Amino acid sequence: MYDLIIVGAGPAGLTSALYALRANKKVLMLEAVCYGGQIVNANKVENYPGIEEISGYELATKMYNQVKKIGVEIKYEKVIKIDENKIVHTKNNEYQSKAIIIATGVKKRKLNVANEEKFVGKGLSYCATCDGNFYKGKEVAVNGGGNTALEDALYLANLASKVYLIHRRETFKGEEKYVKELHQKKNVEFVLNSSINSLNGDEELEYIEVIDKNQNIKRINVAALFVAIGQVPDNDIFQNVVEIDENGYIKTSDGVHTKTKGIYIAGDCKKKELRQLTTAVGDGSIAATVAIKEMREI
């Protein structure tokens, strides 16, 4: 029997673990893939208070090592179900807890075009910092308009011979300072008001076709396409214990509690206004503090 099971080892989950462990609770973290969540893919983090610049991987590793040092138990198993009586099911095991925090974050949004699965790892990537070095000196494209896409384009501009930045709108959601930096790069070309129409090639990606707002189609020869068009939650397996909105995010009455007593929410998987590293950390500390308080009351 655990005091607390945390589903997800991103910043929200790791912070929840930190607070619970410091309260002398027995904590199990269950993570399907790797600790750190989406932040591990960030080349640079420059908006975390007190740290001018750090890689996402380095920051996530520091957070992970901190909770490991004080006794968290972590198992790399994908959760497939949570019961109302707080039993967590994975493919091969079941774990009982007094309380549960769901902190599963979000996953990369896909293009949903033909041949997408065919070219994954063969010219199509969702992580520029992971795969960009494979395309040094080649022509590549980035698709997206937020900070991740802009940062990916800047990172790749220092590796690739040319970077096409494809965005469906005229203006960007990301920070203006990144846009200005990209305009100063001689090897970056903006392809605006355009969307990916198709991915093409034999064994490897050879070219993409984009379609603009006037339905004109343009062929762009690239060795790789890096997709950064946002994120989506993955909460369907929790529908029996939480309420989910029309976009797949978990609904709460106060940002922490779900419809099931003893099951709490933290991080980007819930419905909220802002999804940032700082808000994930804040969510994690609040969820753990509330869970600990209510455990004591019981």
ROKOLMAR-98655 format. One line per field, with one value per residue: residue number from 1; x, y, z of N, C-alpha, C, O in turn. Coordinates in steps of 0.05 Angstrom, whole numbers, plus 5000, padded with zeros to 4 digits. Example, Ala and Ser with C-alpha at 12.3 -4.5 7.8 and 13.67 -1.06 7.14 Angstrom:
<rs>
nr: 1 2;
nxx: 5264 5257;
nyy: 4886 4955;
nzz: 5156 5142;
caxx: 5246 5273;
cayy: 4910 4979;
cazz: 5156 5143;
cxx: 5264 5258;
cyy: 4934 5001;
czz: 5156 5157;
oxx: 5285 5268;
oyy: 4934 5023;
ozz: 5169 5161;
</rs>
This chain:
<rs>
nr: 1 2 3 4 5 6 7 8 9 10 11 12 13 14 15 16 17 18 19 20 21 22 23 24 25 26 27 28 29 30 31 32 33 34 35 36 37 38 39 40 41 42 43 44 45 46 47 48 49 50 51 52 53 54 55 56 57 58 59 60 61 62 63 64 65 66 67 68 69 70 71 72 73 74 75 76 77 78 79 80 81 82 83 84 85 86 87 88 89 90 91 92 93 94 95 96 97 98 99 100 101 102 103 104 105 106 107 108 109 110 111 112 113 114 115 116 117 118 119 120 121 122 123 124 125 126 127 128 129 130 131 132 133 134 135 136 137 138 139 140 141 142 143 144 145 146 147 148 149 150 151 152 153 154 155 156 157 158 159 160 161 162 163 164 165 166 167 168 169 170 171 172 173 174 175 176 177 178 179 180 181 182 183 184 185 186 187 188 189 190 191 192 193 194 195 196 197 198 199 200 201 202 203 204 205 206 207 208 209 210 211 212 213 214 215 216 217 218 219 220 221 222 223 224 225 226 227 228 229 230 231 232 233 234 235 236 237 238 239 240 241 242 243 244 245 246 247 248 249 250 251 252 253 254 255 256 257 258 259 260 261 262 263 264 265 266 267 268 269 270 271 272 273 274 275 276 277 278 279 280 281 282 283 284 285 286 287 288 289 290 291 292 293 294 295 296 297 298;
nxx: 5017 5013 5023 5016 5005 5033 5017 5054 5115 5132 5147 5104 5089 5138 5147 5103 5117 5164 5143 5109 5145 5177 5142 5143 5117 5100 5116 5099 5118 5092 5110 5103 5141 5191 5225 5211 5178 5150 5186 5238 5253 5264 5310 5332 5316 5291 5257 5248 5243 5300 5337 5377 5389 5381 5384 5327 5330 5371 5349 5304 5329 5356 5312 5290 5333 5334 5286 5295 5338 5316 5282 5240 5200 5203 5171 5174 5122 5063 5003 4939 4889 4849 4819 4759 4766 4818 4858 4911 4921 4969 4998 5019 5015 4983 4970 4959 4935 4930 4918 4916 4952 4940 4982 4995 5006 5015 5015 5052 5020 4996 5003 4964 4961 4967 5015 5042 5056 5089 5136 5158 5215 5243 5256 5215 5200 5185 5215 5263 5311 5325 5333 5355 5411 5421 5412 5449 5475 5438 5375 5317 5251 5207 5146 5097 5075 5084 5124 5156 5162 5188 5235 5256 5266 5306 5346 5356 5373 5426 5448 5429 5431 5390 5328 5260 5206 5144 5079 5011 4987 4992 5017 5054 5044 5083 5139 5159 5213 5239 5220 5242 5296 5298 5286 5333 5366 5400 5392 5340 5274 5210 5147 5087 5016 5003 4995 5015 5006 5019 5063 5121 5158 5203 5231 5251 5235 5227 5206 5159 5091 5059 5000 4970 4929 4900 4892 4935 4986 5050 5113 5165 5230 5259 5301 5283 5226 5204 5157 5118 5066 5035 5001 4966 4921 4920 4876 4836 4834 4822 4769 4730 4738 4746 4722 4719 4733 4709 4755 4788 4814 4822 4770 4762 4737 4763 4814 4844 4817 4782 4723 4724 4735 4798 4828 4869 4890 4944 4983 4993 4953 4903 4844 4859 4883 4937 4993 5052 5121 5128 5075 5062 5096 5077 5024 5036 5058 5014 4974 4998 5003 4949 4929 4959 4941 4887 4891 4910 4866 4829;
nyy: 4976 5043 5111 5151 5151 5172 5188 5195 5227 5280 5351 5368 5320 5305 5347 5341 5292 5308 5343 5308 5268 5297 5304 5257 5214 5151 5141 5125 5130 5125 5118 5121 5128 5164 5201 5271 5291 5335 5376 5357 5358 5410 5455 5500 5529 5588 5616 5602 5619 5646 5616 5630 5606 5541 5474 5436 5381 5378 5406 5375 5328 5343 5353 5302 5272 5295 5278 5223 5219 5228 5186 5168 5118 5093 5067 5043 5038 5033 5062 5034 5036 5065 5050 5068 5057 5069 5036 5025 5004 4972 4943 4895 4895 4913 4967 4992 5050 5105 5154 5187 5222 5248 5263 5267 5300 5323 5301 5302 5336 5308 5311 5287 5270 5235 5182 5195 5162 5127 5156 5170 5176 5170 5217 5247 5281 5295 5323 5368 5377 5326 5298 5332 5336 5295 5315 5352 5403 5396 5410 5428 5428 5463 5458 5498 5548 5566 5577 5531 5514 5558 5560 5510 5521 5560 5531 5491 5523 5532 5485 5461 5470 5500 5525 5517 5551 5535 5558 5563 5612 5685 5712 5697 5655 5649 5679 5746 5759 5713 5708 5754 5741 5698 5722 5747 5707 5683 5635 5619 5611 5638 5608 5625 5628 5576 5505 5437 5393 5344 5287 5261 5211 5155 5108 5142 5209 5256 5301 5354 5376 5438 5475 5536 5593 5606 5560 5544 5499 5481 5453 5430 5412 5372 5343 5330 5338 5375 5372 5416 5430 5438 5408 5352 5324 5259 5228 5190 5140 5150 5162 5139 5157 5211 5275 5296 5347 5376 5379 5341 5349 5344 5360 5403 5424 5461 5464 5423 5379 5319 5286 5241 5221 5229 5226 5265 5322 5347 5393 5396 5363 5377 5420 5486 5554 5568 5534 5520 5510 5532 5535 5482 5462 5491 5471 5418 5422 5443 5402 5358 5379 5388 5335 5309 5337 5323 5268 5265 5285 5245;
nzz: 5000 4981 5001 4965 4895 4836 4772 4718 4703 4693 4699 4734 4760 4783 4818 4852 4875 4903 4943 4970 4988 5022 5061 5086 5061 5030 4965 4899 4832 4768 4702 4633 4591 4594 4644 4658 4618 4566 4570 4566 4514 4501 4475 4499 4562 4584 4615 4668 4734 4767 4740 4688 4639 4614 4592 4573 4583 4621 4664 4675 4690 4736 4770 4772 4795 4844 4870 4869 4903 4953 4960 4924 4892 4828 4772 4706 4674 4635 4651 4649 4670 4723 4783 4821 4874 4881 4859 4817 4752 4711 4652 4670 4725 4789 4832 4897 4930 4977 4958 4894 4843 4781 4730 4675 4633 4565 4496 4434 4380 4320 4247 4217 4162 4099 4097 4142 4186 4159 4148 4197 4234 4189 4164 4182 4241 4310 4345 4346 4373 4387 4338 4301 4290 4255 4205 4189 4149 4110 4075 4110 4141 4185 4219 4246 4295 4346 4406 4410 4356 4335 4365 4350 4296 4300 4325 4287 4244 4255 4242 4194 4121 4100 4125 4122 4147 4163 4169 4186 4191 4184 4225 4286 4344 4380 4417 4401 4400 4383 4331 4307 4311 4276 4228 4218 4204 4149 4124 4132 4110 4106 4103 4098 4118 4103 4099 4113 4061 4038 4047 4017 3982 3971 4005 4043 4068 4018 3994 4010 4003 4006 4020 4005 4030 3986 3960 3929 3911 3933 3921 3963 3969 4017 4067 4116 4159 4213 4261 4298 4322 4366 4423 4451 4500 4534 4558 4558 4583 4635 4642 4673 4724 4724 4698 4631 4584 4521 4491 4510 4557 4629 4673 4730 4794 4823 4805 4825 4850 4828 4803 4834 4899 4930 4885 4847 4806 4766 4728 4655 4635 4651 4647 4635 4636 4623 4600 4621 4642 4693 4712 4714 4753 4796 4798 4813 4865 4893 4886 4912 4964 4978 4974 5015 5060 5061 5067 5119 5147 5138;
caxx: 5000 5027 5008 5009 5015 5033 5018 5068 5139 5140 5151 5082 5091 5162 5143 5085 5133 5181 5128 5099 5167 5186 5122 5148 5098 5110 5108 5105 5113 5089 5116 5102 5163 5216 5220 5216 5156 5156 5208 5265 5258 5271 5339 5339 5295 5300 5235 5244 5254 5324 5356 5378 5388 5387 5370 5304 5339 5387 5331 5287 5346 5360 5287 5288 5353 5326 5267 5307 5356 5301 5268 5217 5201 5193 5169 5167 5099 5041 4978 4917 4863 4848 4793 4749 4777 4846 4877 4922 4928 4986 4994 5026 5013 4963 4982 4939 4944 4911 4912 4929 4954 4944 4999 5004 5015 5004 5033 5054 4998 5005 4993 4941 4962 4975 5043 5055 5069 5110 5161 5168 5242 5254 5253 5194 5207 5170 5234 5287 5336 5331 5340 5366 5438 5422 5408 5469 5483 5416 5352 5296 5228 5193 5118 5086 5076 5088 5152 5171 5169 5208 5260 5266 5277 5331 5365 5363 5387 5454 5457 5420 5438 5367 5305 5235 5188 5117 5059 4985 4977 5011 5031 5061 5036 5108 5150 5168 5242 5247 5213 5262 5321 5295 5287 5361 5381 5400 5384 5312 5254 5183 5126 5064 4989 5005 4993 5026 4986 5027 5091 5126 5184 5202 5237 5256 5221 5242 5194 5132 5075 5043 4977 4966 4901 4887 4892 4958 5003 5079 5131 5190 5248 5272 5310 5268 5205 5201 5129 5114 5040 5019 5000 4940 4921 4915 4862 4813 4834 4814 4742 4712 4743 4747 4706 4736 4719 4707 4782 4802 4827 4807 4757 4763 4721 4781 4841 4858 4799 4766 4697 4728 4750 4824 4842 4875 4901 4966 4997 4981 4931 4878 4834 4869 4889 4965 5009 5081 5137 5123 5049 5062 5109 5057 5003 5046 5060 4987 4961 5010 4996 4921 4926 4970 4923 4862 4898 4912 4839 4816;
cayy: 5000 5068 5135 5167 5142 5194 5178 5215 5238 5306 5371 5368 5296 5305 5366 5328 5273 5322 5352 5285 5254 5314 5300 5230 5195 5130 5150 5110 5144 5108 5133 5104 5131 5175 5224 5298 5301 5349 5395 5346 5364 5438 5460 5520 5540 5614 5630 5590 5638 5639 5602 5646 5589 5513 5456 5422 5355 5382 5414 5352 5309 5354 5348 5273 5263 5306 5260 5197 5221 5227 5160 5161 5093 5098 5044 5051 5021 5049 5058 5029 5040 5071 5044 5087 5051 5077 5015 5033 4981 4973 4919 4870 4898 4930 4981 5004 5074 5121 5177 5187 5247 5244 5285 5255 5320 5322 5289 5318 5334 5298 5325 5272 5269 5209 5174 5206 5140 5115 5171 5175 5165 5169 5244 5261 5281 5314 5333 5378 5373 5297 5288 5353 5332 5276 5329 5374 5410 5390 5427 5417 5446 5463 5465 5507 5577 5573 5579 5506 5514 5580 5551 5489 5533 5573 5509 5478 5542 5529 5459 5456 5489 5517 5518 5529 5553 5534 5565 5566 5640 5706 5719 5674 5655 5649 5704 5762 5759 5690 5715 5773 5726 5681 5740 5755 5684 5683 5608 5613 5621 5636 5599 5632 5622 5551 5481 5413 5379 5316 5278 5245 5199 5126 5098 5165 5233 5270 5328 5359 5395 5456 5488 5562 5600 5608 5533 5539 5479 5486 5431 5438 5389 5372 5317 5325 5356 5375 5381 5428 5443 5437 5384 5342 5306 5231 5223 5173 5117 5158 5172 5128 5170 5241 5287 5305 5367 5370 5378 5318 5357 5337 5383 5403 5446 5481 5461 5401 5356 5307 5277 5218 5228 5218 5227 5294 5329 5367 5396 5403 5345 5388 5444 5510 5576 5570 5510 5528 5496 5544 5528 5453 5459 5501 5451 5394 5428 5446 5377 5342 5391 5382 5306 5303 5349 5307 5242 5269 5289 5219;
cazz: 5000 4979 5009 4941 4869 4817 4744 4701 4715 4682 4721 4754 4776 4799 4840 4871 4890 4921 4966 4986 5001 5044 5083 5095 5050 5012 4939 4874 4807 4744 4678 4609 4572 4605 4663 4647 4601 4542 4573 4559 4485 4497 4473 4520 4579 4593 4630 4694 4752 4781 4722 4664 4615 4620 4573 4585 4593 4645 4685 4683 4704 4763 4784 4775 4814 4871 4883 4872 4926 4978 4963 4908 4877 4802 4754 4679 4665 4625 4665 4631 4684 4751 4795 4840 4900 4880 4849 4791 4736 4688 4635 4684 4754 4802 4855 4914 4943 4992 4940 4867 4828 4752 4720 4650 4613 4538 4476 4409 4360 4294 4224 4206 4133 4089 4098 4166 4201 4142 4148 4224 4237 4162 4154 4197 4269 4327 4364 4332 4389 4387 4312 4283 4282 4232 4180 4187 4122 4091 4076 4127 4145 4211 4216 4271 4299 4374 4415 4404 4328 4331 4377 4333 4272 4307 4331 4261 4227 4261 4232 4166 4101 4097 4141 4115 4170 4151 4189 4173 4193 4177 4249 4303 4372 4396 4425 4380 4399 4367 4304 4299 4308 4252 4204 4215 4194 4120 4113 4140 4092 4118 4085 4115 4108 4088 4114 4100 4046 4034 4051 3994 3979 3970 4031 4061 4060 3997 3991 4021 3989 4023 4006 4018 4034 3960 3950 3912 3922 3928 3928 3976 3973 4043 4078 4141 4168 4242 4267 4325 4318 4390 4439 4459 4523 4530 4583 4554 4601 4662 4640 4694 4750 4721 4677 4609 4567 4492 4479 4521 4583 4653 4686 4759 4805 4836 4794 4838 4855 4807 4814 4851 4923 4933 4859 4842 4780 4765 4703 4630 4627 4661 4634 4648 4617 4615 4603 4621 4662 4719 4722 4719 4779 4816 4801 4827 4893 4904 4886 4933 4990 4984 4979 5041 5080 5062 5078 5148 5157 5138;
cxx: 5018 5010 4998 5021 5012 5036 5029 5092 5150 5143 5129 5084 5115 5160 5124 5100 5151 5167 5118 5122 5177 5166 5122 5127 5112 5099 5117 5099 5112 5091 5117 5128 5189 5209 5224 5194 5166 5181 5235 5272 5266 5301 5348 5313 5305 5279 5228 5258 5280 5345 5356 5375 5396 5373 5347 5312 5354 5369 5314 5304 5352 5336 5284 5308 5346 5307 5277 5324 5341 5280 5244 5222 5189 5193 5160 5147 5076 5016 4956 4890 4868 4820 4785 4759 4808 4866 4885 4931 4948 4983 4999 5022 4989 4976 4960 4951 4922 4901 4927 4929 4958 4959 5012 5011 5000 5024 5032 5030 5010 4992 4967 4939 4972 5006 5057 5070 5092 5137 5171 5195 5257 5252 5232 5199 5189 5189 5260 5312 5344 5344 5353 5394 5442 5421 5426 5476 5462 5393 5329 5274 5218 5165 5107 5089 5080 5118 5168 5180 5191 5235 5273 5279 5304 5353 5375 5378 5417 5466 5452 5430 5415 5344 5281 5217 5160 5097 5033 4974 4999 5029 5035 5050 5060 5118 5163 5199 5253 5242 5234 5289 5321 5297 5316 5378 5378 5390 5356 5293 5226 5163 5100 5037 4988 5005 5006 5003 4993 5056 5098 5155 5181 5207 5240 5240 5239 5232 5167 5117 5059 5022 4972 4936 4886 4886 4914 4976 5032 5095 5157 5206 5263 5281 5294 5247 5202 5174 5127 5088 5022 5018 4971 4942 4915 4901 4839 4811 4825 4784 4723 4716 4745 4727 4725 4720 4720 4734 4800 4817 4809 4796 4759 4746 4738 4809 4856 4841 4785 4739 4700 4745 4777 4840 4844 4889 4923 4977 4980 4957 4904 4870 4844 4877 4918 4979 5039 5095 5130 5095 5047 5074 5090 5035 5012 5048 5033 4973 4972 5002 4967 4916 4936 4952 4898 4867 4899 4884 4824 4827;
cyy: 5025 5090 5150 5154 5166 5182 5200 5227 5262 5325 5371 5344 5296 5325 5355 5308 5286 5331 5329 5271 5271 5314 5272 5210 5175 5135 5131 5128 5123 5125 5115 5105 5139 5198 5250 5309 5316 5367 5384 5352 5393 5442 5480 5527 5566 5629 5617 5608 5628 5625 5617 5629 5561 5496 5442 5395 5358 5389 5390 5331 5318 5348 5318 5263 5272 5287 5232 5197 5218 5204 5154 5133 5099 5073 5054 5032 5040 5042 5055 5033 5048 5065 5066 5082 5054 5054 5024 5008 4988 4947 4894 4871 4915 4942 4995 5029 5088 5145 5175 5215 5239 5268 5276 5275 5317 5308 5307 5314 5326 5314 5313 5275 5242 5206 5184 5184 5128 5129 5178 5161 5163 5196 5260 5258 5301 5326 5342 5373 5344 5289 5307 5347 5312 5290 5354 5378 5405 5410 5414 5437 5442 5472 5473 5537 5585 5574 5555 5506 5535 5572 5528 5500 5546 5552 5497 5497 5541 5502 5454 5477 5509 5506 5532 5528 5556 5539 5572 5595 5659 5713 5694 5677 5657 5677 5719 5762 5736 5696 5734 5759 5710 5699 5748 5731 5683 5656 5600 5626 5616 5628 5602 5627 5596 5528 5458 5398 5350 5312 5258 5235 5169 5114 5120 5189 5248 5298 5330 5377 5411 5469 5514 5569 5603 5581 5527 5519 5483 5462 5442 5413 5392 5344 5310 5347 5353 5387 5391 5444 5441 5410 5377 5324 5277 5219 5202 5150 5124 5166 5162 5142 5200 5249 5300 5325 5359 5368 5356 5324 5350 5362 5380 5426 5468 5479 5437 5376 5346 5299 5254 5226 5214 5217 5256 5297 5350 5369 5401 5386 5356 5413 5468 5530 5575 5544 5517 5511 5506 5536 5498 5448 5469 5482 5427 5399 5431 5419 5359 5353 5385 5352 5299 5313 5331 5279 5243 5271 5262 5201;
czz: 5000 4991 4984 4916 4850 4789 4726 4716 4701 4705 4742 4772 4793 4823 4861 4888 4910 4946 4983 5001 5025 5067 5093 5086 5032 4984 4917 4850 4785 4719 4654 4592 4586 4624 4648 4630 4576 4545 4566 4530 4480 4496 4494 4535 4590 4609 4656 4714 4767 4764 4695 4639 4623 4599 4587 4597 4619 4669 4695 4698 4732 4781 4791 4797 4842 4885 4887 4898 4952 4979 4947 4895 4850 4785 4726 4667 4656 4640 4645 4643 4712 4761 4815 4868 4901 4876 4821 4776 4714 4673 4652 4714 4763 4827 4871 4928 4958 4975 4914 4855 4798 4741 4693 4628 4587 4520 4451 4391 4333 4271 4213 4175 4124 4091 4124 4181 4186 4145 4176 4227 4210 4148 4168 4227 4284 4348 4350 4347 4390 4361 4293 4273 4259 4205 4177 4158 4101 4093 4091 4129 4174 4206 4244 4275 4328 4381 4408 4375 4323 4342 4361 4308 4277 4312 4304 4242 4232 4252 4203 4147 4096 4114 4130 4140 4159 4173 4175 4175 4185 4201 4267 4332 4390 4401 4402 4377 4382 4337 4292 4294 4282 4226 4198 4204 4163 4108 4122 4120 4105 4097 4101 4102 4093 4108 4099 4087 4041 4040 4030 3993 3977 3998 4052 4051 4040 3992 4004 4002 4009 4007 4021 4019 4008 3945 3929 3926 3913 3937 3940 3981 3999 4050 4103 4146 4198 4249 4295 4324 4343 4403 4445 4483 4515 4554 4581 4575 4629 4663 4662 4721 4748 4699 4656 4592 4538 4478 4491 4547 4606 4667 4716 4769 4816 4826 4805 4840 4830 4819 4833 4875 4924 4907 4851 4815 4783 4737 4678 4621 4635 4645 4649 4627 4606 4620 4599 4643 4690 4730 4728 4747 4801 4820 4817 4857 4907 4907 4909 4961 4998 4990 5007 5063 5083 5072 5109 5160 5158 5161;
oxx: 5035 4985 4975 5045 4991 5055 5016 5089 5174 5144 5136 5082 5113 5170 5128 5096 5154 5177 5119 5118 5185 5172 5105 5119 5133 5074 5140 5077 5129 5077 5131 5135 5207 5190 5239 5191 5188 5194 5254 5296 5274 5315 5369 5292 5325 5282 5206 5282 5281 5368 5335 5360 5416 5352 5349 5303 5350 5372 5311 5294 5353 5338 5276 5300 5353 5310 5270 5325 5351 5263 5229 5244 5166 5213 5142 5153 5071 5008 4954 4869 4887 4801 4802 4761 4821 4887 4868 4947 4944 4966 4985 5025 4977 4991 4943 4974 4898 4878 4948 4910 4978 4950 5036 5021 4977 5047 5015 5021 5031 4972 4950 4918 4983 5021 5081 5093 5112 5158 5192 5197 5280 5246 5231 5203 5180 5180 5277 5333 5368 5364 5362 5400 5462 5428 5419 5483 5466 5393 5322 5276 5221 5160 5107 5104 5080 5135 5191 5203 5209 5256 5297 5300 5322 5376 5399 5394 5432 5490 5470 5436 5420 5341 5280 5213 5152 5097 5033 4954 5022 5052 5022 5047 5058 5108 5176 5210 5273 5258 5243 5303 5341 5308 5323 5401 5356 5382 5349 5295 5220 5162 5092 5036 4973 5014 5007 4983 4975 5072 5082 5174 5159 5188 5233 5232 5263 5247 5153 5129 5047 5025 4969 4919 4861 4879 4912 4981 5038 5090 5169 5198 5277 5269 5292 5250 5199 5169 5134 5088 4998 5032 4953 4962 4906 4912 4825 4789 4820 4775 4704 4699 4746 4717 4745 4697 4731 4736 4823 4830 4785 4810 4758 4740 4730 4827 4878 4850 4778 4734 4681 4767 4778 4863 4824 4897 4921 4980 4957 4943 4883 4886 4839 4878 4922 4978 5049 5082 5126 5092 5032 5064 5088 5027 4996 5041 5029 4962 4956 4996 4961 4902 4923 4947 4889 4849 4889 4879 4808 4818;
oyy: 5028 5089 5160 5147 5179 5168 5220 5236 5265 5317 5374 5346 5287 5319 5358 5306 5276 5327 5330 5262 5259 5322 5263 5192 5180 5134 5123 5139 5105 5145 5094 5085 5123 5212 5252 5333 5311 5373 5399 5350 5400 5434 5476 5531 5566 5653 5619 5612 5606 5623 5616 5636 5557 5504 5438 5387 5342 5379 5386 5319 5301 5341 5311 5248 5259 5282 5218 5177 5208 5204 5136 5126 5108 5058 5070 5012 5060 5019 5070 5034 5040 5074 5081 5101 5044 5053 5029 4992 5007 4931 4874 4851 4929 4928 5009 5029 5083 5154 5161 5230 5226 5291 5277 5267 5310 5303 5324 5291 5335 5328 5327 5281 5227 5225 5182 5187 5120 5116 5192 5137 5154 5198 5285 5236 5320 5338 5325 5367 5338 5274 5300 5353 5312 5278 5374 5359 5409 5426 5390 5460 5421 5491 5457 5550 5609 5572 5557 5500 5530 5577 5527 5491 5544 5555 5492 5487 5549 5498 5445 5500 5532 5482 5557 5507 5577 5525 5585 5601 5651 5720 5674 5700 5666 5697 5707 5766 5739 5689 5730 5765 5708 5690 5756 5736 5682 5655 5576 5650 5594 5640 5584 5623 5593 5530 5458 5392 5333 5331 5240 5247 5158 5111 5116 5190 5253 5317 5309 5392 5400 5474 5515 5553 5603 5580 5508 5521 5489 5451 5461 5394 5411 5324 5286 5370 5331 5411 5377 5469 5443 5391 5394 5311 5272 5203 5198 5142 5106 5176 5175 5140 5214 5233 5312 5320 5338 5357 5354 5307 5350 5381 5358 5446 5492 5490 5431 5354 5361 5305 5247 5237 5190 5208 5270 5278 5368 5348 5408 5393 5346 5425 5471 5524 5582 5533 5519 5499 5490 5531 5490 5432 5456 5477 5417 5381 5422 5413 5347 5337 5379 5345 5283 5299 5326 5266 5225 5260 5257 5178;
ozz: 5017 4991 4983 4916 4849 4784 4720 4738 4697 4728 4766 4796 4817 4844 4885 4912 4933 4968 5008 5024 5046 5090 5108 5100 5020 4980 4916 4849 4783 4716 4655 4581 4589 4619 4628 4627 4567 4525 4560 4523 4458 4514 4506 4524 4604 4615 4666 4713 4777 4772 4681 4620 4638 4589 4612 4618 4638 4691 4719 4717 4751 4804 4813 4815 4862 4909 4906 4912 4972 4996 4954 4889 4848 4785 4724 4654 4669 4642 4625 4629 4725 4749 4825 4884 4919 4889 4803 4787 4699 4680 4648 4728 4747 4841 4859 4936 4954 4978 4913 4858 4792 4744 4690 4607 4586 4527 4447 4387 4325 4275 4203 4165 4140 4087 4126 4189 4197 4145 4179 4223 4209 4124 4166 4237 4273 4367 4343 4335 4394 4360 4271 4250 4246 4185 4164 4143 4077 4112 4086 4121 4186 4192 4262 4260 4334 4363 4400 4369 4307 4329 4357 4300 4261 4303 4300 4226 4214 4254 4188 4155 4089 4116 4128 4152 4149 4194 4154 4161 4178 4198 4263 4342 4413 4390 4385 4356 4369 4320 4270 4274 4268 4206 4176 4195 4152 4085 4121 4115 4113 4075 4116 4077 4073 4131 4074 4099 4041 4039 4025 4004 3980 4013 4075 4027 4045 3987 4008 3987 4028 3983 4045 4011 4009 3922 3913 3950 3890 3959 3930 3995 4004 4042 4110 4138 4208 4243 4315 4327 4341 4395 4444 4487 4493 4569 4601 4583 4646 4684 4668 4739 4769 4684 4663 4585 4531 4457 4484 4559 4604 4671 4727 4754 4816 4839 4796 4833 4812 4843 4847 4871 4920 4907 4849 4802 4799 4724 4680 4602 4626 4632 4673 4603 4583 4642 4577 4660 4708 4754 4746 4763 4822 4843 4834 4873 4929 4927 4923 4979 5021 5008 5020 5083 5106 5084 5122 5182 5177 5164;
</rs>
